[in-house]
Amino acid sequence: MTDGPRTPEDPDDIDPLGAAPTRPAARGGRAQGPGGSAKTAPRRGGRPLRKRSLAKVGLVVLLVVGLALLPSVLSSLKKTPRNMVGISYGGGPVEAAHFQRVVQPGSGLFFNGVFDPLYLYPSDTQTYIVSKVAGQGTVAKPDSIIAPTKDRVQVEYQVAIYFKLNSDRLQTFHEQLGLQYSAYNAAGWSRLIQDTFRQQIENALQEETRKYDVADLYGNADDLAAVQDSVEEKLSARLVGALGAPLFCGPTFATGGECGSPTFIIKKLDIPDSVVQAFEANRTSQIKVLTAENEIAQRAAEAKAIQALNEGLSQAGMDYVLLRAIESGKISFWVLPSDSGVTLAAPNTPGDTDDGATTTTTTTGGG
């Protein structure tokens, strides 16, 4: 109910009770400003939600990347065993491979670099063994080195070589041979030693063996020792000539010290069975000849002694046959005075038989 006509300033609707009418809220939570325009209410509570979301996403990405790289970081922590020497090369995903350092045996834990390889090689005494016994040599099956003698007999050697890797020249060894054979693995190391040592040993042994007859090698220890010493000397020189540097040293080598020659030992020399039998036959024949010569010499000495004895007995009026008969018991012998006038028949002694034994009585002259 109105008291009079409305003016423009009067509200459209007046609640019968006198309260102002309610108005619908603007969409989106925004209030309507003058003229019907919406105005934005200020946001409270800090940074915008979009920045918070980006920060959380970045943190998650960092965690994922860190977990992915953790194995690589841990694998970059290295150490060397007491019997292995290491050589480190830079070679990550983006950098070129390059030498970094040599790590001595028994080193503590160190950071080698992410994705940088560390190659390990043996630093203790190594062996190369040629044996006819299966399982004892470097080659699992029976093995030997065959060489001809001066008189063209094929002999077989069983040998052993003791050496160390020259760690003072490890970079040269690794780049020339190690990478080619993958010698930082056990199988690759075995192939490298087989190819490197075998040919040089065979050549040196064959060259030295041709200087001797089989009888000299088979029966003379000094000649066999001379072959062993010569092969050891030539083996060292041949390895240097073939590899271009002394990459293998003697078993007493220590880092920074003298390299020395690998030690070469002839374990056994085998010759064909037919040659062994011929040697035995010749030796038996020589023994028989020597025995016959000794028997002839013995008889000659006996004859000479008998002759001398006969000469002495003849001077005494006796001969050798009579002396032997007396010594053998075939003759009983008495000495009687010459003036006794008694002739006695010798009685049979116990055990005598009538086998033709003779009793002789000899008288001496008076005097």
Secondary structure, DSSP 8 states (H G I E B T S, - for coil): --SS---TTS-S---TTS--------GGG-EE-GGG-EE-----SSS-HHHHHHHHHHHHHHHHHHHHHHHHHHHTEE---TTEEEEEEE--SSS--EEEEEE-TT---EE--TT--EEEEE-S-EEEE--SSTTTSSSSS---EEEE-TTS-EEEEEEEEEEEE-GGGHHHHIIIIIHHHTTTSHHHHHHHHHHHHHHHHHHHHHHHHTTS-HHHHHH-HHHHHHHHHHHHHHHHHHHHHHHSS--EE-TT--TTS-----EEEEEEEE--HHHHHHHHHHHHHHHHHHHHHHHHHHHHHHHHHHHHHHHHHHHTT--HHHHHHHHHTSEEEEEEETTS---------TT--SSS-EEEEEEE---
